[in-house]
Amino acid sequence: MPLANWDGLARQVDLDLAVDLRTIASRVACPTLVIGCARDQIVTQAQALSDIIPGAEYAQIDAGHLAYFEAADEFITLASTFLKRQDA
């Protein structure tokens, strides 16, 4: 991938490894849907995040990191169904 910004990607990975959302995630107090992606090699702890958020729902789709492109219909259906149940 000759056009990839490898320095930027390396900084993103460093940031991802440094940020710990567990404490703040445990304080989420609104309806939450966590959508995990079975083939995502970047965000690999979606189920664990869902388990930390009180009352969160978890769904998994067969996609990689860019699920909203790779499995757009399924992603939109999950999100829309969840939002409709919240009267959003």
Distance bins in CASP14 RR format, pairs under 12 A and 6 or more apart:
PFRMAT RR
TARGET T0000
AUTHOR 0000-0000-0000
RMODE 2
METHOD distances of the structure
MODEL  1
1 9 0 0 0 0 1 0 0 0 0 0 0
3 9 0 0 0 0 0 1 0 0 0 0 0
4 10 0 0 0 0 0 1 0 0 0 0 0
4 12 0 0 0 0 0 1 0 0 0 0 0
5 11 0 0 0 0 1 0 0 0 0 0 0
5 12 0 0 0 0 1 0 0 0 0 0 0
6 12 0 0 0 0 0 1 0 0 0 0 0
6 13 0 0 0 0 0 1 0 0 0 0 0
7 13 0 0 0 0 0 1 0 0 0 0 0
7 14 0 0 0 0 0 1 0 0 0 0 0
8 14 0 0 0 0 1 0 0 0 0 0 0
8 15 0 0 0 0 1 0 0 0 0 0 0
8 16 0 0 0 0 0 1 0 0 0 0 0
9 15 0 0 0 0 0 1 0 0 0 0 0
9 16 0 0 0 0 0 1 0 0 0 0 0
9 42 0 0 0 0 1 0 0 0 0 0 0
9 65 0 0 0 0 0 1 0 0 0 0 0
10 16 0 0 0 0 0 1 0 0 0 0 0
10 17 0 0 0 0 0 1 0 0 0 0 0
11 17 0 0 0 0 0 1 0 0 0 0 0
11 18 0 0 0 0 0 1 0 0 0 0 0
12 18 0 0 0 0 0 1 0 0 0 0 0
12 19 0 0 0 0 0 1 0 0 0 0 0
12 42 0 0 0 0 1 0 0 0 0 0 0
12 43 0 0 0 0 0 1 0 0 0 0 0
12 65 0 0 0 0 0 1 0 0 0 0 0
13 19 0 0 0 0 0 1 0 0 0 0 0
13 41 0 0 0 0 0 1 0 0 0 0 0
13 42 0 0 0 0 1 0 0 0 0 0 0
13 43 0 0 0 0 0 1 0 0 0 0 0
15 42 0 0 0 0 0 1 0 0 0 0 0
16 41 0 0 0 0 0 1 0 0 0 0 0
16 42 1 0 0 1 0 0 0 0 0 0 0
16 43 0 0 0 0 1 0 0 0 0 0 0
16 44 0 0 0 0 0 1 0 0 0 0 0
16 45 0 0 0 0 0 1 0 0 0 0 0
16 65 0 0 0 0 0 1 0 0 0 0 0
17 42 0 0 0 0 0 1 0 0 0 0 0
17 44 0 0 0 0 0 1 0 0 0 0 0
17 45 0 0 0 0 0 1 0 0 0 0 0
19 25 0 0 0 0 0 1 0 0 0 0 0
19 43 0 0 0 0 0 1 0 0 0 0 0
19 45 0 0 0 0 0 1 0 0 0 0 0
19 49 0 0 0 0 0 1 0 0 0 0 0
20 26 0 0 0 0 0 1 0 0 0 0 0
20 45 0 0 0 0 0 1 0 0 0 0 0
20 48 0 0 0 0 0 1 0 0 0 0 0
20 49 0 0 0 0 0 1 0 0 0 0 0
20 52 0 0 0 0 0 1 0 0 0 0 0
21 27 0 0 0 0 0 1 0 0 0 0 0
21 28 0 0 0 0 1 0 0 0 0 0 0
21 34 0 0 0 0 0 1 0 0 0 0 0
21 43 0 0 0 0 0 1 0 0 0 0 0
21 45 0 0 0 0 1 0 0 0 0 0 0
21 46 0 0 0 0 0 1 0 0 0 0 0
21 48 0 0 0 0 0 1 0 0 0 0 0
21 49 1 0 0 1 0 0 0 0 0 0 0
21 50 0 0 0 0 0 1 0 0 0 0 0
21 52 0 0 0 0 1 0 0 0 0 0 0
21 53 0 0 0 0 1 0 0 0 0 0 0
22 28 0 0 0 0 0 1 0 0 0 0 0
22 45 0 0 0 0 1 0 0 0 0 0 0
22 48 0 0 0 0 1 0 0 0 0 0 0
22 49 0 0 0 0 1 0 0 0 0 0 0
22 51 0 0 0 0 0 1 0 0 0 0 0
22 52 1 0 1 0 0 0 0 0 0 0 0
22 53 0 0 0 0 0 1 0 0 0 0 0
23 52 0 0 0 0 1 0 0 0 0 0 0
23 53 0 0 0 0 0 1 0 0 0 0 0
24 49 0 0 0 0 0 1 0 0 0 0 0
24 52 0 0 0 0 1 0 0 0 0 0 0
24 53 0 0 0 0 1 0 0 0 0 0 0
25 32 0 0 0 0 1 0 0 0 0 0 0
25 34 0 0 0 0 1 0 0 0 0 0 0
25 45 0 0 0 0 0 1 0 0 0 0 0
25 46 0 0 0 0 0 1 0 0 0 0 0
25 48 0 0 0 0 1 0 0 0 0 0 0
25 49 1 0 1 0 0 0 0 0 0 0 0
25 50 0 0 0 0 1 0 0 0 0 0 0
25 51 0 0 0 0 1 0 0 0 0 0 0
25 52 1 0 1 0 0 0 0 0 0 0 0
25 53 1 0 1 0 0 0 0 0 0 0 0
25 54 0 0 0 0 1 0 0 0 0 0 0
25 55 0 0 0 0 0 1 0 0 0 0 0
25 56 0 0 0 0 1 0 0 0 0 0 0
26 32 0 0 0 0 0 1 0 0 0 0 0
26 48 0 0 0 0 0 1 0 0 0 0 0
26 49 0 0 0 0 0 1 0 0 0 0 0
26 50 0 0 0 0 0 1 0 0 0 0 0
26 51 0 0 0 0 1 0 0 0 0 0 0
26 52 1 0 1 0 0 0 0 0 0 0 0
26 53 1 0 0 1 0 0 0 0 0 0 0
26 54 1 0 0 1 0 0 0 0 0 0 0
26 55 0 0 0 0 0 1 0 0 0 0 0
26 56 0 0 0 0 0 1 0 0 0 0 0
27 52 0 0 0 0 1 0 0 0 0 0 0
27 53 0 0 0 0 1 0 0 0 0 0 0
27 54 0 0 0 0 1 0 0 0 0 0 0
28 34 0 0 0 0 0 1 0 0 0 0 0
28 49 0 0 0 0 1 0 0 0 0 0 0
28 50 0 0 0 0 0 1 0 0 0 0 0
28 52 0 0 0 0 1 0 0 0 0 0 0
28 53 1 0 1 0 0 0 0 0 0 0 0
28 54 1 0 0 1 0 0 0 0 0 0 0
28 55 0 0 0 0 1 0 0 0 0 0 0
28 56 1 0 0 1 0 0 0 0 0 0 0
29 53 0 0 0 0 1 0 0 0 0 0 0
29 54 1 0 0 1 0 0 0 0 0 0 0
29 55 0 0 0 0 1 0 0 0 0 0 0
29 56 0 0 0 0 0 1 0 0 0 0 0
30 53 0 0 0 0 1 0 0 0 0 0 0
30 54 0 0 0 0 1 0 0 0 0 0 0
30 55 0 0 0 0 1 0 0 0 0 0 0
30 56 0 0 0 0 1 0 0 0 0 0 0
30 82 0 0 0 0 0 1 0 0 0 0 0
30 83 0 0 0 0 0 1 0 0 0 0 0
30 86 0 0 0 0 1 0 0 0 0 0 0
30 88 0 0 0 0 0 1 0 0 0 0 0
31 53 0 0 0 0 1 0 0 0 0 0 0
31 54 0 0 0 0 0 1 0 0 0 0 0
31 55 0 0 0 0 1 0 0 0 0 0 0
31 56 0 0 0 0 1 0 0 0 0 0 0
31 57 1 0 0 1 0 0 0 0 0 0 0
31 82 1 0 0 1 0 0 0 0 0 0 0
31 83 0 0 0 0 1 0 0 0 0 0 0
31 84 0 0 0 0 0 1 0 0 0 0 0
31 85 1 0 0 1 0 0 0 0 0 0 0
31 86 1 0 1 0 0 0 0 0 0 0 0
31 87 0 0 0 0 1 0 0 0 0 0 0
31 88 0 0 0 0 1 0 0 0 0 0 0
32 46 0 0 0 0 0 1 0 0 0 0 0
32 49 0 0 0 0 1 0 0 0 0 0 0
32 50 1 0 0 1 0 0 0 0 0 0 0
32 51 0 0 0 0 0 1 0 0 0 0 0
32 52 0 0 0 0 0 1 0 0 0 0 0
32 53 1 0 1 0 0 0 0 0 0 0 0
32 54 0 0 0 0 1 0 0 0 0 0 0
32 55 1 0 0 1 0 0 0 0 0 0 0
32 56 1 0 1 0 0 0 0 0 0 0 0
32 57 1 0 0 1 0 0 0 0 0 0 0
32 58 0 0 0 0 1 0 0 0 0 0 0
32 59 0 0 0 0 0 1 0 0 0 0 0
32 79 0 0 0 0 0 1 0 0 0 0 0
32 82 0 0 0 0 1 0 0 0 0 0 0
32 83 0 0 0 0 0 1 0 0 0 0 0
32 86 0 0 0 0 1 0 0 0 0 0 0
33 46 0 0 0 0 0 1 0 0 0 0 0
33 49 0 0 0 0 0 1 0 0 0 0 0
33 50 0 0 0 0 1 0 0 0 0 0 0
33 53 0 0 0 0 1 0 0 0 0 0 0
33 55 0 0 0 0 0 1 0 0 0 0 0
33 56 1 0 0 1 0 0 0 0 0 0 0
33 57 1 0 1 0 0 0 0 0 0 0 0
33 58 1 0 0 1 0 0 0 0 0 0 0
33 59 1 0 0 1 0 0 0 0 0 0 0
33 60 0 0 0 0 0 1 0 0 0 0 0
33 61 0 0 0 0 0 1 0 0 0 0 0
33 75 0 0 0 0 0 1 0 0 0 0 0
33 77 0 0 0 0 0 1 0 0 0 0 0
33 78 1 0 0 1 0 0 0 0 0 0 0
33 79 1 0 0 1 0 0 0 0 0 0 0
33 80 0 0 0 0 0 1 0 0 0 0 0
33 81 0 0 0 0 1 0 0 0 0 0 0
33 82 1 0 1 0 0 0 0 0 0 0 0
33 83 0 0 0 0 1 0 0 0 0 0 0
33 84 0 0 0 0 0 1 0 0 0 0 0
33 85 0 0 0 0 1 0 0 0 0 0 0
33 86 0 0 0 0 1 0 0 0 0 0 0
33 88 0 0 0 0 0 1 0 0 0 0 0
34 43 0 0 0 0 1 0 0 0 0 0 0
34 45 0 0 0 0 0 1 0 0 0 0 0
34 46 1 0 1 0 0 0 0 0 0 0 0
34 47 1 0 0 1 0 0 0 0 0 0 0
34 48 0 0 0 0 1 0 0 0 0 0 0
34 49 1 0 1 0 0 0 0 0 0 0 0
34 50 1 1 0 0 0 0 0 0 0 0 0
34 51 0 0 0 0 1 0 0 0 0 0 0
34 52 0 0 0 0 1 0 0 0 0 0 0
34 53 1 0 0 1 0 0 0 0 0 0 0
34 55 0 0 0 0 0 1 0 0 0 0 0
34 56 1 0 1 0 0 0 0 0 0 0 0
34 57 1 0 0 1 0 0 0 0 0 0 0
34 58 1 0 1 0 0 0 0 0 0 0 0
34 59 1 0 0 1 0 0 0 0 0 0 0
34 60 0 0 0 0 1 0 0 0 0 0 0
34 61 0 0 0 0 0 1 0 0 0 0 0
34 78 0 0 0 0 0 1 0 0 0 0 0
34 79 0 0 0 0 0 1 0 0 0 0 0
34 82 0 0 0 0 0 1 0 0 0 0 0
35 43 0 0 0 0 1 0 0 0 0 0 0
35 46 1 0 0 1 0 0 0 0 0 0 0
35 47 0 0 0 0 0 1 0 0 0 0 0
35 49 0 0 0 0 0 1 0 0 0 0 0
35 50 0 0 0 0 1 0 0 0 0 0 0
35 56 0 0 0 0 0 1 0 0 0 0 0
35 57 0 0 0 0 1 0 0 0 0 0 0
35 58 1 0 0 1 0 0 0 0 0 0 0
35 59 1 0 1 0 0 0 0 0 0 0 0
35 60 1 0 0 1 0 0 0 0 0 0 0
35 61 1 0 0 1 0 0 0 0 0 0 0
35 62 0 0 0 0 0 1 0 0 0 0 0
35 63 0 0 0 0 1 0 0 0 0 0 0
35 64 0 0 0 0 0 1 0 0 0 0 0
35 65 0 0 0 0 0 1 0 0 0 0 0
35 67 1 0 0 1 0 0 0 0 0 0 0
35 68 0 0 0 0 1 0 0 0 0 0 0
35 71 0 0 0 0 1 0 0 0 0 0 0
35 74 0 0 0 0 1 0 0 0 0 0 0
35 75 1 0 0 1 0 0 0 0 0 0 0
35 76 0 0 0 0 0 1 0 0 0 0 0
35 77 0 0 0 0 0 1 0 0 0 0 0
35 78 1 0 1 0 0 0 0 0 0 0 0
35 79 1 0 0 1 0 0 0 0 0 0 0
35 80 0 0 0 0 0 1 0 0 0 0 0
35 81 0 0 0 0 0 1 0 0 0 0 0
35 82 0 0 0 0 1 0 0 0 0 0 0
36 42 0 0 0 0 0 1 0 0 0 0 0
36 43 1 0 0 1 0 0 0 0 0 0 0
36 44 0 0 0 0 1 0 0 0 0 0 0
36 45 0 0 0 0 1 0 0 0 0 0 0
36 46 1 1 0 0 0 0 0 0 0 0 0
36 47 1 0 0 1 0 0 0 0 0 0 0
36 48 0 0 0 0 0 1 0 0 0 0 0
36 49 0 0 0 0 1 0 0 0 0 0 0
36 50 0 0 0 0 1 0 0 0 0 0 0
36 56 0 0 0 0 0 1 0 0 0 0 0
36 57 0 0 0 0 0 1 0 0 0 0 0
36 58 1 0 0 1 0 0 0 0 0 0 0
36 59 1 0 0 1 0 0 0 0 0 0 0
36 60 1 0 1 0 0 0 0 0 0 0 0
36 61 1 0 0 1 0 0 0 0 0 0 0
36 62 0 0 0 0 0 1 0 0 0 0 0
36 63 0 0 0 0 1 0 0 0 0 0 0
36 64 0 0 0 0 1 0 0 0 0 0 0
36 65 0 0 0 0 0 1 0 0 0 0 0
36 67 1 0 0 1 0 0 0 0 0 0 0
36 68 0 0 0 0 0 1 0 0 0 0 0
36 71 0 0 0 0 0 1 0 0 0 0 0
36 74 0 0 0 0 0 1 0 0 0 0 0
36 75 0 0 0 0 1 0 0 0 0 0 0
36 78 0 0 0 0 1 0 0 0 0 0 0
37 43 1 0 0 1 0 0 0 0 0 0 0
37 44 0 0 0 0 1 0 0 0 0 0 0
37 45 0 0 0 0 0 1 0 0 0 0 0
37 46 1 0 0 1 0 0 0 0 0 0 0
37 47 0 0 0 0 0 1 0 0 0 0 0
37 58 0 0 0 0 0 1 0 0 0 0 0
37 59 0 0 0 0 0 1 0 0 0 0 0
37 60 1 0 0 1 0 0 0 0 0 0 0
37 61 1 0 1 0 0 0 0 0 0 0 0
37 62 1 0 0 1 0 0 0 0 0 0 0
37 63 1 0 1 0 0 0 0 0 0 0 0
37 64 1 0 1 0 0 0 0 0 0 0 0
37 65 1 0 0 1 0 0 0 0 0 0 0
37 66 0 0 0 0 1 0 0 0 0 0 0
37 67 1 0 1 0 0 0 0 0 0 0 0
37 68 0 0 0 0 1 0 0 0 0 0 0
37 69 0 0 0 0 0 1 0 0 0 0 0
37 70 0 0 0 0 1 0 0 0 0 0 0
37 71 0 0 0 0 1 0 0 0 0 0 0
37 74 0 0 0 0 0 1 0 0 0 0 0
37 75 0 0 0 0 1 0 0 0 0 0 0
37 78 0 0 0 0 0 1 0 0 0 0 0
38 44 0 0 0 0 0 1 0 0 0 0 0
38 46 0 0 0 0 1 0 0 0 0 0 0
38 47 0 0 0 0 0 1 0 0 0 0 0
38 59 0 0 0 0 0 1 0 0 0 0 0
38 60 1 0 1 0 0 0 0 0 0 0 0
38 61 1 0 0 1 0 0 0 0 0 0 0
38 62 1 0 1 0 0 0 0 0 0 0 0
38 63 1 0 0 1 0 0 0 0 0 0 0
38 64 1 0 0 1 0 0 0 0 0 0 0
38 65 0 0 0 0 0 1 0 0 0 0 0
38 67 0 0 0 0 1 0 0 0 0 0 0
38 70 0 0 0 0 0 1 0 0 0 0 0
38 71 0 0 0 0 1 0 0 0 0 0 0
38 74 0 0 0 0 0 1 0 0 0 0 0
39 46 0 0 0 0 0 1 0 0 0 0 0
39 60 0 0 0 0 0 1 0 0 0 0 0
39 61 0 0 0 0 1 0 0 0 0 0 0
39 62 1 0 0 1 0 0 0 0 0 0 0
39 63 1 0 0 1 0 0 0 0 0 0 0
39 64 1 0 1 0 0 0 0 0 0 0 0
39 65 0 0 0 0 1 0 0 0 0 0 0
39 66 0 0 0 0 0 1 0 0 0 0 0
39 67 0 0 0 0 1 0 0 0 0 0 0
39 70 0 0 0 0 1 0 0 0 0 0 0
39 71 0 0 0 0 1 0 0 0 0 0 0
40 46 1 0 0 1 0 0 0 0 0 0 0
40 47 0 0 0 0 0 1 0 0 0 0 0
40 60 0 0 0 0 1 0 0 0 0 0 0
40 61 0 0 0 0 1 0 0 0 0 0 0
40 62 0 0 0 0 0 1 0 0 0 0 0
40 63 1 0 0 1 0 0 0 0 0 0 0
40 64 1 0 1 0 0 0 0 0 0 0 0
40 65 1 0 1 0 0 0 0 0 0 0 0
40 66 0 0 0 0 1 0 0 0 0 0 0
40 67 1 0 0 1 0 0 0 0 0 0 0
40 68 0 0 0 0 0 1 0 0 0 0 0
40 70 0 0 0 0 1 0 0 0 0 0 0
40 71 0 0 0 0 0 1 0 0 0 0 0
41 63 0 0 0 0 0 1 0 0 0 0 0
41 64 1 0 0 1 0 0 0 0 0 0 0
41 65 1 0 0 1 0 0 0 0 0 0 0
41 66 0 0 0 0 0 1 0 0 0 0 0
42 64 0 0 0 0 1 0 0 0 0 0 0
42 65 1 0 1 0 0 0 0 0 0 0 0
42 66 0 0 0 0 1 0 0 0 0 0 0
42 67 0 0 0 0 0 1 0 0 0 0 0
43 49 0 0 0 0 1 0 0 0 0 0 0
43 50 0 0 0 0 0 1 0 0 0 0 0
43 60 0 0 0 0 0 1 0 0 0 0 0
43 63 0 0 0 0 0 1 0 0 0 0 0
43 64 0 0 0 0 1 0 0 0 0 0 0
43 65 1 0 0 1 0 0 0 0 0 0 0
43 66 0 0 0 0 0 1 0 0 0 0 0
43 67 0 0 0 0 1 0 0 0 0 0 0
44 64 0 0 0 0 0 1 0 0 0 0 0
44 65 0 0 0 0 1 0 0 0 0 0 0
45 51 0 0 0 0 1 0 0 0 0 0 0
45 52 0 0 0 0 1 0 0 0 0 0 0
45 58 0 0 0 0 0 1 0 0 0 0 0
46 52 0 0 0 0 0 1 0 0 0 0 0
46 53 0 0 0 0 0 1 0 0 0 0 0
46 56 0 0 0 0 0 1 0 0 0 0 0
46 57 0 0 0 0 0 1 0 0 0 0 0
46 58 1 0 0 1 0 0 0 0 0 0 0
46 59 0 0 0 0 1 0 0 0 0 0 0
46 60 1 0 0 1 0 0 0 0 0 0 0
46 61 0 0 0 0 0 1 0 0 0 0 0
46 63 0 0 0 0 0 1 0 0 0 0 0
46 64 0 0 0 0 0 1 0 0 0 0 0
46 65 0 0 0 0 0 1 0 0 0 0 0
46 67 0 0 0 0 0 1 0 0 0 0 0
47 53 0 0 0 0 0 1 0 0 0 0 0
47 56 0 0 0 0 0 1 0 0 0 0 0
47 57 0 0 0 0 0 1 0 0 0 0 0
47 58 1 0 1 0 0 0 0 0 0 0 0
47 59 0 0 0 0 0 1 0 0 0 0 0
47 60 1 0 0 1 0 0 0 0 0 0 0
48 56 0 0 0 0 0 1 0 0 0 0 0
48 58 0 0 0 0 1 0 0 0 0 0 0
49 56 1 0 0 1 0 0 0 0 0 0 0
49 57 0 0 0 0 0 1 0 0 0 0 0
49 58 0 0 0 0 1 0 0 0 0 0 0
50 56 1 0 1 0 0 0 0 0 0 0 0
50 57 1 0 0 1 0 0 0 0 0 0 0
50 58 1 1 0 0 0 0 0 0 0 0 0
50 59 0 0 0 0 1 0 0 0 0 0 0
50 60 0 0 0 0 1 0 0 0 0 0 0
51 57 0 0 0 0 0 1 0 0 0 0 0
51 58 1 0 0 1 0 0 0 0 0 0 0
52 58 0 0 0 0 0 1 0 0 0 0 0
56 82 0 0 0 0 0 1 0 0 0 0 0
57 78 0 0 0 0 1 0 0 0 0 0 0
57 79 0 0 0 0 0 1 0 0 0 0 0
57 81 0 0 0 0 0 1 0 0 0 0 0
57 82 1 0 0 1 0 0 0 0 0 0 0
57 83 0 0 0 0 0 1 0 0 0 0 0
57 85 0 0 0 0 1 0 0 0 0 0 0
57 86 0 0 0 0 0 1 0 0 0 0 0
58 78 0 0 0 0 0 1 0 0 0 0 0
58 82 0 0 0 0 0 1 0 0 0 0 0
59 67 0 0 0 0 0 1 0 0 0 0 0
59 71 0 0 0 0 0 1 0 0 0 0 0
59 74 0 0 0 0 1 0 0 0 0 0 0
59 75 0 0 0 0 1 0 0 0 0 0 0
59 77 0 0 0 0 1 0 0 0 0 0 0
59 78 1 0 1 0 0 0 0 0 0 0 0
59 79 0 0 0 0 1 0 0 0 0 0 0
59 81 0 0 0 0 1 0 0 0 0 0 0
59 82 0 0 0 0 1 0 0 0 0 0 0
60 67 0 0 0 0 1 0 0 0 0 0 0
60 71 0 0 0 0 0 1 0 0 0 0 0
60 74 0 0 0 0 0 1 0 0 0 0 0
60 75 0 0 0 0 0 1 0 0 0 0 0
60 78 0 0 0 0 1 0 0 0 0 0 0
61 67 1 0 1 0 0 0 0 0 0 0 0
61 68 0 0 0 0 1 0 0 0 0 0 0
61 69 0 0 0 0 0 1 0 0 0 0 0
61 70 0 0 0 0 1 0 0 0 0 0 0
61 71 1 0 1 0 0 0 0 0 0 0 0
61 72 0 0 0 0 0 1 0 0 0 0 0
61 73 0 0 0 0 1 0 0 0 0 0 0
61 74 1 0 1 0 0 0 0 0 0 0 0
61 75 1 0 0 1 0 0 0 0 0 0 0
61 76 0 0 0 0 0 1 0 0 0 0 0
61 77 0 0 0 0 1 0 0 0 0 0 0
61 78 1 0 0 1 0 0 0 0 0 0 0
61 79 0 0 0 0 0 1 0 0 0 0 0
62 70 0 0 0 0 1 0 0 0 0 0 0
62 71 1 0 0 1 0 0 0 0 0 0 0
62 74 0 0 0 0 1 0 0 0 0 0 0
62 75 0 0 0 0 0 1 0 0 0 0 0
63 69 0 0 0 0 1 0 0 0 0 0 0
63 70 1 0 1 0 0 0 0 0 0 0 0
63 71 1 0 1 0 0 0 0 0 0 0 0
63 72 0 0 0 0 1 0 0 0 0 0 0
63 73 0 0 0 0 0 1 0 0 0 0 0
63 74 1 0 0 1 0 0 0 0 0 0 0
63 75 1 0 0 1 0 0 0 0 0 0 0
63 78 0 0 0 0 0 1 0 0 0 0 0
64 70 1 0 1 0 0 0 0 0 0 0 0
64 71 0 0 0 0 1 0 0 0 0 0 0
64 74 0 0 0 0 0 1 0 0 0 0 0
64 75 0 0 0 0 0 1 0 0 0 0 0
65 71 0 0 0 0 0 1 0 0 0 0 0
66 72 0 0 0 0 1 0 0 0 0 0 0
66 75 0 0 0 0 1 0 0 0 0 0 0
67 73 0 0 0 0 0 1 0 0 0 0 0
67 74 1 0 0 1 0 0 0 0 0 0 0
67 75 1 0 1 0 0 0 0 0 0 0 0
67 76 0 0 0 0 0 1 0 0 0 0 0
67 77 0 0 0 0 0 1 0 0 0 0 0
67 78 0 0 0 0 1 0 0 0 0 0 0
67 79 0 0 0 0 0 1 0 0 0 0 0
68 74 0 0 0 0 1 0 0 0 0 0 0
68 75 1 0 1 0 0 0 0 0 0 0 0
68 76 1 0 0 1 0 0 0 0 0 0 0
68 77 0 0 0 0 0 1 0 0 0 0 0
68 78 0 0 0 0 0 1 0 0 0 0 0
68 79 0 0 0 0 1 0 0 0 0 0 0
69 75 0 0 0 0 1 0 0 0 0 0 0
69 76 0 0 0 0 0 1 0 0 0 0 0
71 77 0 0 0 0 1 0 0 0 0 0 0
71 78 0 0 0 0 1 0 0 0 0 0 0
71 79 0 0 0 0 0 1 0 0 0 0 0
72 78 0 0 0 0 0 1 0 0 0 0 0
72 79 0 0 0 0 0 1 0 0 0 0 0
72 80 0 0 0 0 0 1 0 0 0 0 0
73 79 0 0 0 0 0 1 0 0 0 0 0
73 80 0 0 0 0 0 1 0 0 0 0 0
74 80 0 0 0 0 0 1 0 0 0 0 0
74 81 0 0 0 0 0 1 0 0 0 0 0
75 81 0 0 0 0 0 1 0 0 0 0 0
75 82 0 0 0 0 0 1 0 0 0 0 0
76 82 0 0 0 0 0 1 0 0 0 0 0
76 83 0 0 0 0 0 1 0 0 0 0 0
76 84 0 0 0 0 0 1 0 0 0 0 0
77 83 0 0 0 0 0 1 0 0 0 0 0
77 84 0 0 0 0 0 1 0 0 0 0 0
78 84 0 0 0 0 0 1 0 0 0 0 0
78 85 0 0 0 0 0 1 0 0 0 0 0
79 85 0 0 0 0 0 1 0 0 0 0 0
79 86 0 0 0 0 0 1 0 0 0 0 0
79 88 0 0 0 0 0 1 0 0 0 0 0
80 86 0 0 0 0 0 1 0 0 0 0 0
80 88 0 0 0 0 1 0 0 0 0 0 0
81 88 0 0 0 0 0 1 0 0 0 0 0
82 88 0 0 0 0 1 0 0 0 0 0 0
END
